[in-house]
Amino acid sequence: MQQHVLIVDDSDINLMVFAAMVGKLGDAVAHTFTQSTVACDWIKQQQQVDLIIIDYMMPELDGIEFLRLVRAHPRFMDVPVVMITASDQKNIRYRALDAGANDFLIKPVDKVEFIARVRNLLQLSEARYQLADRAALLAAEVSKATAEILERERDTVVRLCKAAEYRDPETGGHIIRMANYSRLIGKYMGLSEEEQTLLLEAAPMHDLGKVGIPDHILLKPGKLSFDEFEQMKKHAFFGYELLKGSHNKVLQAGAIIALGHHEKFNGTGYPQGLQGDEIPLFCRIVAVADVFDALTSPRPYKRAWSLEEAVDWLHENAGAHFDPMCIKAFMDAWEEILVVHERYKDSQALVAAS
């Protein structure tokens, strides 16, 4: 790899000699300047400088002032710098060290010493780039491994949702639609992209607890008796018990949603009878999405309501069953809600879920 050496000295003869010695170091290329201000402007335009050699005694910007300006630039904070000083300028060398100099050459500059010091510092600079490349490679590998773990976790979540789906008369399209409705409500309530994605991935787990409900209740086509409904209500707690305690944030959110998506804004819901803001926001959002899709989907025991009928029912129950802010966000997202409703009809949704 070609290395770039910046040399700043107000003597043309010194520049010529130094550049010639740098040229003997293989792939090193010298860039020479007699004015430190011009050199300072030049370096700001460069992507790579591997070594800086500067004479302390410079007009306008002396070597230390130049060094401080260079070190203030993020790209060149770690570039090795050699300061050229007179033998009796020990106090200058102390100041240069404080400003970030790495090494010194004493006038008159010895040729052998110059080449040795420059070679060593160029090797240091090359090692720095290799270390940075290695760090970038490791970061990429970690990112790849993390992405694979997240993908496996998502696959686990999908399979969990399908396990409940196979025992539930509701279609696969239901969990896809209600999850997307939930994300849209969250979007119009001002949730971040990360929170929207978390809601999208966790919402399908809302009814996971139905795996613990007996078939004669879960699959009953008619209205449930009081005792049967009391048993059915336990699915919220079952889902929570299945998902709680996970280190996976999607499963953590799923546990909260499973437990609280049947709570009602006025406190008459189950299983805890929470009221208003006591109900976690994700649960309040999923409640709207879940009910809307249930109303507008056909079931063995009922016809599908029209969109207008379902929207009217949501409005009538705002403040009772539902958080009014969630209903407002749902209506603000209406055009996008319609797109989801059309895109994930049961025939298409079965393909998307497979």
Residue, then its C-alpha position, 0 to 999 in steps of 0.5 A: m500500500q502506498q504511504h503518504v508523507l507530508i514534509v513542511d520546511d521553509s528551506d527548499i534544500n531541506l525539502m529536496v533532501f528529505a523527499a529524496m530520503v523518503g523516496k528510498l523507503g519503497d512505496a512512500v511518497a513525499h508531499t512537500f510544502t514551504q508554507s505551513t498554512v498551505a500545508c494545513d489547507w492541503i492536509k484537510q483535503q486528504q483522506q490518507v496521510d501516514l506521517i508528518i515531518i515539520d520543522y518547528m521554526m516556520p513563518e506564520l504557523d510554527g510547528i507546534e501551532f500546525l500540530r495542534l490544528v492537525r490533531a484537532h481534525p478527527r481523521f489525523m488525531d493519530v497520524p505520527v508526527v516528527m518535529i525538527t528542532a535545534s539541539d538546545q530547544k528542549n523546552i520546545r520539545y516538551r511543548a511539542l510532546d504535549a501537543g501530540a508529537n511522536d518523535f524528534l529530529i535534531k538539526p543538523v538532521d542525520k541521514v541514517e537517523f532520519i531514514a530509521r525514524v521515518r521507516n519505524l513510524l511508517q510501520l507504526s502507521e501501517a499497523r494502525y490501518q491494519l488494526a482499524d481494518r481488523a476492527a472493522l472486519l470484527a465489527a462486520e462479523v459481529s453484526k452478521a452474527t447478531a443478524e443471524i441470531l435475530e433471524r433465528e429469534r424471529d423464526t422462533v416467534v413465527r413458529l410460536c404464533k403458528a402453534a397457536e394459530y393451528r388450534d384457533p379457528e381464526t385465520g393466518g391472515h388475522i395475525i398478519r393484518m392485526a400486527n400491521y394495523s398495530r404498527l400503523i397505530g403506533k406510527y401515528m402515535g409517534l412511536s419510533e421506527e424501532e418501537q414500531t418494528l417491535l410492536l409488529e413482531a410482538a403483536p402476533m403473540h397476543d393469543l398464544g395462550k390459546v394453546g392452553i384452552p381445551d378444544h371444546i371451548l376454543l373450537k365451539p361455534g356458538k356462544l360460550s357459557f359463563d364457565e366456558f368464558e371464564q376458562m377462555k379468559k385464562h388464555a391471557f395469563f397462559g400466554y404471559e406465562l409462556l413468554k415471560g422471563s425471556h431475554n428476547k425483547v420481542l418475547q418480553a413485549g409479547a408477554i406484556i401484550a398477551l396479558g393485557h390485550h383484553e384490558k378495557f380503557n374503563g377498567t372492565g376488561y380482564p385479567q387484571g381490570l386495569q384502567g386508562d394509562e395503567i394498561p401498557l400502551f402496546c396492549r391498548i394499541v393491539a386491542v384496537a387492531d385485534v378487535f377491528d380485524a375480528l369484526t371485519s373478518p367472517r367467523p363460523y358464528k358471525r358474518a364479517w362486518s363492513l368497514e363502516e360498521a366496524v369503524d362506527w363501533l370503534h368510535e362508539n367504544a372510544g373511552a370505554h373499551f378503547d383508548p381514544m388516542c389509539i382510535k384517533a391514531f387508527m383513523d389518522a392511518w386509515e388510508e394505510i389501514l385500507v392497504v393492509h386490509e386489501r393486501y392481506k386478505d385471507s387467501q393472500a395472507l395464507v401465502a405470506a404466512s407460509 
